[in-house]
Amino acid sequence: MREIIFDTETTGFDPASGDRLVEIGCIELINRVPSGRTFHAYYNPQRDMPAAAEAVHGLSSHFLSDKPLFHTGAADLLAFLEDSPLVAHNARFDFGFLNHELRRCGHADVSMDRMIDTVAIARTLHPGAKHSLDALCTRYGIDRSHRVKHGALLDAELLAQLYIELTGGRQIGLGLAQEEEKEIVGVELSAGAVVRPVRPARVFTVSAQELERHAAFIATLTKPLWLEEA
C-alpha cells in the first residue's frame, strides 16, 4: 500500500484572496513504512510575503524570488503523487492550496476522496485534547527539537511518524509475528490488534491426598442434587 504524507507552506490562509503556495514536502510510505523517496520544492509566489507568514516558516520574498513558478514543476509533483492516498494535518487547508495552484496552470483537482486528515484521526482517538502537530508529537514521544520554524518537508517527516503512531504505531513492525500467530490460532487479527504469544495449555494433575479430601467432603453433603433421581 502506497501513501503520501505531505505538507505545504503558504503566504497566508486563503487562496481565494490571493494567497499562494510557496513550499511543498512529500514523504512516500509503503505499507506504513517510509521508503526513503521524497519530493520537495519551493515556488515563487509572485507576490510579497506577509510578515506574519514569514515569522511562521521563515521564507522571505527575497529567498523565493529566484525559485521556479509552480506550473513549471506541477507535472513532476503529480508524477510523484500518482493516484495514492494523500495524508496531511488539517488536510483541507493543504488540499485547498494544492488544488488552487493546479487549477491555475490547467491541471485537474486532486480528488478529495484521496484525503486522509490526521487531525480528524486524532480527534477520534483523543477527544478534547490538543491536536496541533506539536502537541501530538509530544503525546507520542516524537522528537521535534530540531523544528525551530515550520518547514514543509520537515513537518511532513514529523507527520509521517505521527501517522504511523495514530494508525498502529510500532505494532506495524510486528507484521511477521502477526502472520505467524494467524497460522497458529487461525484467527484473522483486526488492524492494530495487540499480539500476544500463544502458550500451550497447562496440564493440572490431582494428587491422591486431594482426591481423598474431596471424597471426604462429598460424604458430608446431604442429598446432593447430582445423586437425586431425575
PyRosetta script that sets phi, psi and omega in degrees:
from pyrosetta import init, pose_from_sequence

init()
pose = pose_from_sequence("MREIIFDTETTGFDPASGDRLVEIGCIELINRVPSGRTFHAYYNPQRDMPAAAEAVHGLSSHFLSDKPLFHTGAADLLAFLEDSPLVAHNARFDFGFLNHELRRCGHADVSMDRMIDTVAIARTLHPGAKHSLDALCTRYGIDRSHRVKHGALLDAELLAQLYIELTGGRQIGLGLAQEEEKEIVGVELSAGAVVRPVRPARVFTVSAQELERHAAFIATLTKPLWLEEA")
pose.set_psi(1, 125.5)
pose.set_omega(1, -179.3)
pose.set_phi(2, -105.3)
pose.set_psi(2, 130.6)
pose.set_omega(2, 176.0)
pose.set_phi(3, -134.6)
pose.set_psi(3, 152.8)
pose.set_omega(3, 177.9)
pose.set_phi(4, -118.1)
pose.set_psi(4, 123.5)
pose.set_omega(4, 171.2)
pose.set_phi(5, -91.7)
pose.set_psi(5, 129.7)
pose.set_omega(5, 179.0)
pose.set_phi(6, -142.9)
pose.set_psi(6, 158.5)
pose.set_omega(6, 177.9)
pose.set_phi(7, -144.9)
pose.set_psi(7, 153.2)
pose.set_omega(7, 179.4)
pose.set_phi(8, -128.1)
pose.set_psi(8, 155.4)
pose.set_omega(8, 167.2)
pose.set_phi(9, -120.9)
pose.set_psi(9, 146.5)
pose.set_omega(9, -170.9)
pose.set_phi(10, -140.1)
pose.set_psi(10, 176.9)
pose.set_omega(10, 176.2)
pose.set_phi(11, -86.8)
pose.set_psi(11, -7.3)
pose.set_omega(11, -177.8)
pose.set_phi(12, 179.1)
pose.set_psi(12, -152.5)
pose.set_omega(12, -171.9)
pose.set_phi(13, -107.9)
pose.set_psi(13, -13.4)
pose.set_omega(13, -169.8)
pose.set_phi(14, -136.2)
pose.set_psi(14, 105.0)
pose.set_omega(14, 179.3)
pose.set_phi(15, -63.5)
pose.set_psi(15, -27.4)
pose.set_omega(15, -179.4)
pose.set_phi(16, -67.0)
pose.set_psi(16, -22.3)
pose.set_omega(16, 179.8)
pose.set_phi(17, -97.7)
pose.set_psi(17, 9.1)
pose.set_omega(17, 176.0)
pose.set_phi(18, 108.2)
pose.set_psi(18, -2.1)
pose.set_omega(18, 176.7)
pose.set_phi(19, -69.8)
pose.set_psi(19, 149.9)
pose.set_omega(19, -173.6)
pose.set_phi(20, -128.8)
pose.set_psi(20, 156.0)
pose.set_omega(20, 174.0)
pose.set_phi(21, -80.7)
pose.set_psi(21, 132.1)
pose.set_omega(21, -177.8)
pose.set_phi(22, -120.6)
pose.set_psi(22, -12.5)
pose.set_omega(22, 178.8)
pose.set_phi(23, -156.4)
pose.set_psi(23, 143.1)
pose.set_omega(23, 173.0)
pose.set_phi(24, -138.7)
pose.set_psi(24, 140.9)
pose.set_omega(24, 176.9)
pose.set_phi(25, -133.4)
pose.set_psi(25, 133.8)
pose.set_omega(25, -176.1)
pose.set_phi(26, -131.0)
pose.set_psi(26, 140.9)
pose.set_omega(26, 177.1)
pose.set_phi(27, -122.6)
pose.set_psi(27, 130.7)
pose.set_omega(27, 177.4)
pose.set_phi(28, -89.6)
pose.set_psi(28, 129.4)
pose.set_omega(28, 171.7)
pose.set_phi(29, -112.2)
pose.set_psi(29, 136.8)
pose.set_omega(29, 171.8)
pose.set_phi(30, -119.3)
pose.set_psi(30, 116.8)
pose.set_omega(30, -175.7)
pose.set_phi(31, 53.1)
pose.set_psi(31, 44.6)
pose.set_omega(31, 177.1)
pose.set_phi(32, 64.8)
pose.set_psi(32, 22.0)
pose.set_omega(32, 177.3)
pose.set_phi(33, -124.8)
pose.set_psi(33, 129.0)
pose.set_omega(33, 177.9)
pose.set_phi(34, -58.3)
pose.set_psi(34, 130.5)
pose.set_omega(34, -177.6)
pose.set_phi(35, -85.8)
pose.set_psi(35, -16.6)
pose.set_omega(35, -173.8)
pose.set_phi(36, 100.0)
pose.set_psi(36, -13.4)
pose.set_omega(36, 178.1)
pose.set_phi(37, -85.5)
pose.set_psi(37, 133.9)
pose.set_omega(37, 179.0)
pose.set_phi(38, -137.2)
pose.set_psi(38, 162.9)
pose.set_omega(38, 170.9)
pose.set_phi(39, -133.6)
pose.set_psi(39, 131.9)
pose.set_omega(39, -179.2)
pose.set_phi(40, -145.6)
pose.set_psi(40, 134.8)
pose.set_omega(40, 178.9)
pose.set_phi(41, -154.6)
pose.set_psi(41, 146.5)
pose.set_omega(41, 169.6)
pose.set_phi(42, -104.6)
pose.set_psi(42, 150.7)
pose.set_omega(42, 179.9)
pose.set_phi(43, -132.9)
pose.set_psi(43, 142.7)
pose.set_omega(43, 174.2)
pose.set_phi(44, -76.8)
pose.set_psi(44, 118.2)
pose.set_omega(44, -176.9)
pose.set_phi(45, -80.6)
pose.set_psi(45, -7.1)
pose.set_omega(45, -178.2)
pose.set_phi(46, 56.8)
pose.set_psi(46, 37.9)
pose.set_omega(46, 176.0)
pose.set_phi(47, -161.6)
pose.set_psi(47, 171.4)
pose.set_omega(47, -179.3)
pose.set_phi(48, -73.6)
pose.set_psi(48, 160.8)
pose.set_omega(48, 176.9)
pose.set_phi(49, -103.7)
pose.set_psi(49, 114.3)
pose.set_omega(49, 178.1)
pose.set_phi(50, -59.2)
pose.set_psi(50, 145.1)
pose.set_omega(50, -177.4)
pose.set_phi(51, -59.5)
pose.set_psi(51, -38.2)
pose.set_omega(51, -178.6)
pose.set_phi(52, -63.6)
pose.set_psi(52, -40.0)
pose.set_omega(52, 179.2)
pose.set_phi(53, -70.0)
pose.set_psi(53, -41.8)
pose.set_omega(53, 179.5)
pose.set_phi(54, -62.5)
pose.set_psi(54, -33.7)
pose.set_omega(54, 179.1)
pose.set_phi(55, -65.2)
pose.set_psi(55, -26.8)
pose.set_omega(55, -179.5)
pose.set_phi(56, -80.0)
pose.set_psi(56, -49.9)
pose.set_omega(56, -173.7)
pose.set_phi(57, -111.9)
pose.set_psi(57, -9.5)
pose.set_omega(57, 175.4)
pose.set_phi(58, 76.3)
pose.set_psi(58, 11.9)
pose.set_omega(58, -179.1)
pose.set_phi(59, -94.7)
pose.set_psi(59, 112.3)
pose.set_omega(59, -176.6)
pose.set_phi(60, -91.9)
pose.set_psi(60, 163.1)
pose.set_omega(60, 175.4)
pose.set_phi(61, -60.3)
pose.set_psi(61, -38.0)
pose.set_omega(61, 179.4)
pose.set_phi(62, -64.0)
pose.set_psi(62, -45.6)
pose.set_omega(62, -179.5)
pose.set_phi(63, -61.5)
pose.set_psi(63, -39.7)
pose.set_omega(63, -175.8)
pose.set_phi(64, -84.4)
pose.set_psi(64, -8.2)
pose.set_omega(64, -172.1)
pose.set_phi(65, -64.2)
pose.set_psi(65, -28.9)
pose.set_omega(65, -179.4)
pose.set_phi(66, -103.1)
pose.set_psi(66, 10.5)
pose.set_omega(66, 179.4)
pose.set_phi(67, -84.2)
pose.set_psi(67, 155.9)
pose.set_omega(67, -177.9)
pose.set_phi(68, -68.3)
pose.set_psi(68, 158.6)
pose.set_omega(68, 172.5)
pose.set_phi(69, -76.0)
pose.set_psi(69, 154.2)
pose.set_omega(69, -174.7)
pose.set_phi(70, -56.6)
pose.set_psi(70, -41.4)
pose.set_omega(70, -172.7)
pose.set_phi(71, -64.1)
pose.set_psi(71, -24.3)
pose.set_omega(71, -178.7)
pose.set_phi(72, -72.2)
pose.set_psi(72, -22.3)
pose.set_omega(72, -179.6)
pose.set_phi(73, -116.4)
pose.set_psi(73, 8.2)
pose.set_omega(73, -176.2)
pose.set_phi(74, -61.5)
pose.set_psi(74, -41.1)
pose.set_omega(74, -178.4)
pose.set_phi(75, -64.2)
pose.set_psi(75, -40.1)
pose.set_omega(75, 178.0)
pose.set_phi(76, -64.1)
pose.set_psi(76, -41.3)
pose.set_omega(76, 178.7)
pose.set_phi(77, -62.7)
pose.set_psi(77, -47.8)
pose.set_omega(77, -179.2)
pose.set_phi(78, -63.7)
pose.set_psi(78, -34.4)
pose.set_omega(78, 177.7)
pose.set_phi(79, -65.3)
pose.set_psi(79, -36.1)
pose.set_omega(79, 178.3)
pose.set_phi(80, -71.7)
pose.set_psi(80, -41.6)
pose.set_omega(80, -178.3)
pose.set_phi(81, -66.9)
pose.set_psi(81, -33.4)
pose.set_omega(81, -174.2)
pose.set_phi(82, 50.9)
pose.set_psi(82, -136.7)
pose.set_omega(82, 178.0)
pose.set_phi(83, -113.3)
pose.set_psi(83, 25.8)
pose.set_omega(83, -175.6)
pose.set_phi(84, -74.7)
pose.set_psi(84, 154.6)
pose.set_omega(84, 170.3)
pose.set_phi(85, -59.9)
pose.set_psi(85, 144.5)
pose.set_omega(85, -176.7)
pose.set_phi(86, -116.4)
pose.set_psi(86, 123.4)
pose.set_omega(86, -175.7)
pose.set_phi(87, -106.8)
pose.set_psi(87, 128.1)
pose.set_omega(87, 177.9)
pose.set_phi(88, -146.6)
pose.set_psi(88, 161.6)
pose.set_omega(88, 179.3)
pose.set_phi(89, -97.2)
pose.set_psi(89, 120.3)
pose.set_omega(89, -167.8)
pose.set_phi(90, 59.5)
pose.set_psi(90, 59.5)
pose.set_omega(90, -164.2)
pose.set_phi(91, -63.5)
pose.set_psi(91, -29.5)
pose.set_omega(91, -178.8)
pose.set_phi(92, -61.7)
pose.set_psi(92, -32.6)
pose.set_omega(92, 176.9)
pose.set_phi(93, -62.6)
pose.set_psi(93, -51.9)
pose.set_omega(93, -177.0)
pose.set_phi(94, -67.3)
pose.set_psi(94, -41.1)
pose.set_omega(94, 177.0)
pose.set_phi(95, -62.3)
pose.set_psi(95, -38.9)
pose.set_omega(95, -179.9)
pose.set_phi(96, -60.2)
pose.set_psi(96, -45.5)
pose.set_omega(96, 179.5)
pose.set_phi(97, -71.5)
pose.set_psi(97, -41.2)
pose.set_omega(97, 180.0)
pose.set_phi(98, -60.6)
pose.set_psi(98, -48.0)
pose.set_omega(98, -178.3)
pose.set_phi(99, -68.5)
pose.set_psi(99, -33.1)
pose.set_omega(99, 176.7)
pose.set_phi(100, -62.3)
pose.set_psi(100, -44.2)
pose.set_omega(100, 179.5)
pose.set_phi(101, -66.9)
pose.set_psi(101, -39.9)
pose.set_omega(101, 179.0)
pose.set_phi(102, -63.4)
pose.set_psi(102, -40.8)
pose.set_omega(102, 178.8)
pose.set_phi(103, -63.2)
pose.set_psi(103, -39.6)
pose.set_omega(103, -178.2)
pose.set_phi(104, -59.8)
pose.set_psi(104, -29.6)
pose.set_omega(104, -178.6)
pose.set_phi(105, -111.0)
pose.set_psi(105, 22.0)
pose.set_omega(105, 168.6)
pose.set_phi(106, 86.2)
pose.set_psi(106, 11.6)
pose.set_omega(106, 178.1)
pose.set_phi(107, -96.0)
pose.set_psi(107, 155.9)
pose.set_omega(107, 177.1)
pose.set_phi(108, -73.3)
pose.set_psi(108, 154.0)
pose.set_omega(108, 176.5)
pose.set_phi(109, -62.5)
pose.set_psi(109, 151.7)
pose.set_omega(109, 166.2)
pose.set_phi(110, -77.9)
pose.set_psi(110, 127.6)
pose.set_omega(110, -175.5)
pose.set_phi(111, -61.9)
pose.set_psi(111, 135.8)
pose.set_omega(111, 177.2)
pose.set_phi(112, -67.0)
pose.set_psi(112, -15.8)
pose.set_omega(112, 176.4)
pose.set_phi(113, -64.5)
pose.set_psi(113, -20.0)
pose.set_omega(113, -179.6)
pose.set_phi(114, -86.7)
pose.set_psi(114, -2.3)
pose.set_omega(114, -171.7)
pose.set_phi(115, -80.9)
pose.set_psi(115, 131.3)
pose.set_omega(115, 169.8)
pose.set_phi(116, -122.6)
pose.set_psi(116, 119.2)
pose.set_omega(116, -174.9)
pose.set_phi(117, -105.5)
pose.set_psi(117, 114.4)
pose.set_omega(117, -178.7)
pose.set_phi(118, -70.5)
pose.set_psi(118, -22.9)
pose.set_omega(118, 174.1)
pose.set_phi(119, -64.4)
pose.set_psi(119, -43.4)
pose.set_omega(119, 178.9)
pose.set_phi(120, -63.2)
pose.set_psi(120, -40.4)
pose.set_omega(120, 177.5)
pose.set_phi(121, -62.9)
pose.set_psi(121, -45.5)
pose.set_omega(121, -178.4)
pose.set_phi(122, -63.9)
pose.set_psi(122, -38.0)
pose.set_omega(122, 179.4)
pose.set_phi(123, -64.4)
pose.set_psi(123, -34.2)
pose.set_omega(123, 177.6)
pose.set_phi(124, -70.2)
pose.set_psi(124, -41.8)
pose.set_omega(124, -177.7)
pose.set_phi(125, -77.0)
pose.set_psi(125, -34.1)
pose.set_omega(125, -173.6)
pose.set_phi(126, -133.3)
pose.set_psi(126, 67.3)
pose.set_omega(126, -179.2)
pose.set_phi(127, -62.5)
pose.set_psi(127, 137.2)
pose.set_omega(127, 177.9)
pose.set_phi(128, 85.8)
pose.set_psi(128, -9.5)
pose.set_omega(128, 180.0)
pose.set_phi(129, -89.3)
pose.set_psi(129, 172.3)
pose.set_omega(129, 174.6)
pose.set_phi(130, -76.9)
pose.set_psi(130, 138.5)
pose.set_omega(130, -174.9)
pose.set_phi(131, -119.6)
pose.set_psi(131, 18.2)
pose.set_omega(131, 174.0)
pose.set_phi(132, -68.5)
pose.set_psi(132, 159.8)
pose.set_omega(132, 178.7)
pose.set_phi(133, -59.8)
pose.set_psi(133, -42.2)
pose.set_omega(133, 179.0)
pose.set_phi(134, -60.6)
pose.set_psi(134, -48.1)
pose.set_omega(134, -177.1)
pose.set_phi(135, -63.2)
pose.set_psi(135, -40.3)
pose.set_omega(135, -178.4)
pose.set_phi(136, -73.1)
pose.set_psi(136, -34.5)
pose.set_omega(136, 174.6)
pose.set_phi(137, -62.1)
pose.set_psi(137, -40.8)
pose.set_omega(137, 176.9)
pose.set_phi(138, -63.5)
pose.set_psi(138, -44.2)
pose.set_omega(138, -179.9)
pose.set_phi(139, -58.5)
pose.set_psi(139, -40.8)
pose.set_omega(139, -174.9)
pose.set_phi(140, -98.3)
pose.set_psi(140, 8.7)
pose.set_omega(140, 176.0)
pose.set_phi(141, 68.8)
pose.set_psi(141, 30.6)
pose.set_omega(141, 179.0)
pose.set_phi(142, -90.0)
pose.set_psi(142, 124.1)
pose.set_omega(142, -176.0)
pose.set_phi(143, -69.6)
pose.set_psi(143, 120.2)
pose.set_omega(143, 177.1)
pose.set_phi(144, -125.7)
pose.set_psi(144, 23.8)
pose.set_omega(144, -176.9)
pose.set_phi(145, -63.1)
pose.set_psi(145, -23.8)
pose.set_omega(145, -179.3)
pose.set_phi(146, -86.9)
pose.set_psi(146, 1.5)
pose.set_omega(146, -177.4)
pose.set_phi(147, -93.8)
pose.set_psi(147, 85.4)
pose.set_omega(147, 178.5)
pose.set_phi(148, -78.8)
pose.set_psi(148, -45.7)
pose.set_omega(148, 174.3)
pose.set_phi(149, -127.1)
pose.set_psi(149, 165.0)
pose.set_omega(149, 175.4)
pose.set_phi(150, -65.8)
pose.set_psi(150, 145.2)
pose.set_omega(150, 173.7)
pose.set_phi(151, -152.5)
pose.set_psi(151, 137.4)
pose.set_omega(151, -171.3)
pose.set_phi(152, -61.2)
pose.set_psi(152, -47.6)
pose.set_omega(152, -177.8)
pose.set_phi(153, -72.1)
pose.set_psi(153, -41.2)
pose.set_omega(153, 177.5)
pose.set_phi(154, -60.1)
pose.set_psi(154, -46.3)
pose.set_omega(154, -179.2)
pose.set_phi(155, -67.5)
pose.set_psi(155, -34.0)
pose.set_omega(155, 176.2)
pose.set_phi(156, -65.6)
pose.set_psi(156, -37.1)
pose.set_omega(156, 177.6)
pose.set_phi(157, -65.1)
pose.set_psi(157, -43.0)
pose.set_omega(157, 176.9)
pose.set_phi(158, -64.9)
pose.set_psi(158, -41.6)
pose.set_omega(158, -178.6)
pose.set_phi(159, -66.1)
pose.set_psi(159, -34.4)
pose.set_omega(159, 176.8)
pose.set_phi(160, -60.2)
pose.set_psi(160, -44.7)
pose.set_omega(160, 177.7)
pose.set_phi(161, -63.5)
pose.set_psi(161, -42.3)
pose.set_omega(161, -179.8)
pose.set_phi(162, -64.6)
pose.set_psi(162, -44.0)
pose.set_omega(162, -178.9)
pose.set_phi(163, -60.5)
pose.set_psi(163, -40.8)
pose.set_omega(163, 177.6)
pose.set_phi(164, -61.6)
pose.set_psi(164, -41.9)
pose.set_omega(164, 178.6)
pose.set_phi(165, -66.7)
pose.set_psi(165, -41.9)
pose.set_omega(165, -177.8)
pose.set_phi(166, -66.8)
pose.set_psi(166, -23.4)
pose.set_omega(166, -175.2)
pose.set_phi(167, -113.9)
pose.set_psi(167, 26.0)
pose.set_omega(167, 175.4)
pose.set_phi(168, 133.2)
pose.set_psi(168, -20.3)
pose.set_omega(168, 173.8)
pose.set_phi(169, 59.6)
pose.set_psi(169, -143.1)
pose.set_omega(169, -175.5)
pose.set_phi(170, -67.3)
pose.set_psi(170, -12.3)
pose.set_omega(170, 176.2)
pose.set_phi(171, -58.8)
pose.set_psi(171, -27.0)
pose.set_omega(171, 179.3)
pose.set_phi(172, -59.5)
pose.set_psi(172, -35.0)
pose.set_omega(172, -179.4)
pose.set_phi(173, -67.6)
pose.set_psi(173, -9.7)
pose.set_omega(173, 179.5)
pose.set_phi(174, -95.3)
pose.set_psi(174, 21.2)
pose.set_omega(174, -176.4)
pose.set_phi(175, -53.1)
pose.set_psi(175, -43.9)
pose.set_omega(175, -178.6)
pose.set_phi(176, -65.9)
pose.set_psi(176, -38.8)
pose.set_omega(176, 178.8)
pose.set_phi(177, -65.2)
pose.set_psi(177, -37.1)
pose.set_omega(177, 178.7)
pose.set_phi(178, -64.5)
pose.set_psi(178, -43.4)
pose.set_omega(178, 179.8)
pose.set_phi(179, -61.9)
pose.set_psi(179, -39.8)
pose.set_omega(179, -179.5)
pose.set_phi(180, -64.2)
pose.set_psi(180, -41.4)
pose.set_omega(180, -178.6)
pose.set_phi(181, -68.5)
pose.set_psi(181, -36.1)
pose.set_omega(181, 177.3)
pose.set_phi(182, -57.4)
pose.set_psi(182, -41.7)
pose.set_omega(182, -178.7)
pose.set_phi(183, -66.7)
pose.set_psi(183, -33.6)
pose.set_omega(183, -176.8)
pose.set_phi(184, -73.5)
pose.set_psi(184, -49.6)
pose.set_omega(184, -172.6)
pose.set_phi(185, -98.7)
pose.set_psi(185, -13.3)
pose.set_omega(185, 177.5)
pose.set_phi(186, 68.7)
pose.set_psi(186, 27.7)
pose.set_omega(186, -178.8)
pose.set_phi(187, -118.3)
pose.set_psi(187, 132.4)
pose.set_omega(187, 178.1)
pose.set_phi(188, -75.8)
pose.set_psi(188, 121.8)
pose.set_omega(188, -180.0)
pose.set_phi(189, -83.6)
pose.set_psi(189, 138.5)
pose.set_omega(189, 175.9)
pose.set_phi(190, -77.5)
pose.set_psi(190, 161.0)
pose.set_omega(190, -179.5)
pose.set_phi(191, -60.7)
pose.set_psi(191, 132.3)
pose.set_omega(191, 177.8)
pose.set_phi(192, 81.1)
pose.set_psi(192, 5.2)
pose.set_omega(192, -178.9)
pose.set_phi(193, -65.5)
pose.set_psi(193, 145.9)
pose.set_omega(193, 178.9)
pose.set_phi(194, -79.1)
pose.set_psi(194, 126.9)
pose.set_omega(194, -179.4)
pose.set_phi(195, -90.2)
pose.set_psi(195, 124.7)
pose.set_omega(195, 178.8)
pose.set_phi(196, -119.8)
pose.set_psi(196, 145.7)
pose.set_omega(196, -179.1)
pose.set_phi(197, -65.2)
pose.set_psi(197, 144.9)
pose.set_omega(197, 176.9)
pose.set_phi(198, -88.3)
pose.set_psi(198, 118.2)
pose.set_omega(198, -177.7)
pose.set_phi(199, -106.2)
pose.set_psi(199, 144.3)
pose.set_omega(199, 176.8)
pose.set_phi(200, -66.6)
pose.set_psi(200, 151.7)
pose.set_omega(200, 179.2)
pose.set_phi(201, -63.9)
pose.set_psi(201, 141.7)
pose.set_omega(201, 177.2)
pose.set_phi(202, -73.9)
pose.set_psi(202, 146.5)
pose.set_omega(202, 176.2)
pose.set_phi(203, -105.8)
pose.set_psi(203, 118.9)
pose.set_omega(203, -179.6)
pose.set_phi(204, -106.1)
pose.set_psi(204, 131.9)
pose.set_omega(204, 176.5)
pose.set_phi(205, -117.4)
pose.set_psi(205, 147.4)
pose.set_omega(205, -179.2)
pose.set_phi(206, -107.3)
pose.set_psi(206, 130.0)
pose.set_omega(206, -179.1)
pose.set_phi(207, -77.6)
pose.set_psi(207, 162.0)
pose.set_omega(207, 177.7)
pose.set_phi(208, -60.9)
pose.set_psi(208, -36.1)
pose.set_omega(208, 178.9)
pose.set_phi(209, -65.0)
pose.set_psi(209, -41.1)
pose.set_omega(209, 179.2)
pose.set_phi(210, -65.9)
pose.set_psi(210, -38.7)
pose.set_omega(210, 177.6)
pose.set_phi(211, -63.8)
pose.set_psi(211, -40.1)
pose.set_omega(211, 179.3)
pose.set_phi(212, -64.7)
pose.set_psi(212, -43.9)
pose.set_omega(212, 179.8)
pose.set_phi(213, -66.0)
pose.set_psi(213, -37.4)
pose.set_omega(213, 178.6)
pose.set_phi(214, -64.1)
pose.set_psi(214, -44.1)
pose.set_omega(214, 179.9)
pose.set_phi(215, -63.6)
pose.set_psi(215, -37.6)
pose.set_omega(215, 178.5)
pose.set_phi(216, -65.8)
pose.set_psi(216, -37.6)
pose.set_omega(216, 178.9)
pose.set_phi(217, -67.9)
pose.set_psi(217, -42.8)
pose.set_omega(217, -179.5)
pose.set_phi(218, -61.0)
pose.set_psi(218, -35.7)
pose.set_omega(218, -178.9)
pose.set_phi(219, -65.1)
pose.set_psi(219, -20.2)
pose.set_omega(219, -179.4)
pose.set_phi(220, -85.1)
pose.set_psi(220, -9.7)
pose.set_omega(220, -176.7)
pose.set_phi(221, -79.3)
pose.set_psi(221, 141.3)
pose.set_omega(221, 178.8)
pose.set_phi(222, -99.1)
pose.set_psi(222, 118.3)
pose.set_omega(222, 177.9)
pose.set_phi(223, 49.0)
pose.set_psi(223, 61.9)
pose.set_omega(223, 176.7)
pose.set_phi(224, -61.9)
pose.set_psi(224, 142.9)
pose.set_omega(224, -173.8)
pose.set_phi(225, -57.4)
pose.set_psi(225, -36.7)
pose.set_omega(225, -174.8)
pose.set_phi(226, -72.2)
pose.set_psi(226, -9.5)
pose.set_omega(226, 177.3)
pose.set_phi(227, -100.1)
pose.set_psi(227, -8.8)
pose.set_omega(227, 178.4)
pose.set_phi(228, -75.3)
pose.set_psi(228, 146.8)
pose.set_omega(228, 179.8)
pose.set_phi(229, -73.2)
pose.set_psi(229, 141.8)
pose.set_omega(229, -179.7)
pose.set_phi(230, -67.4)
pose.dump_pdb("model.pdb")
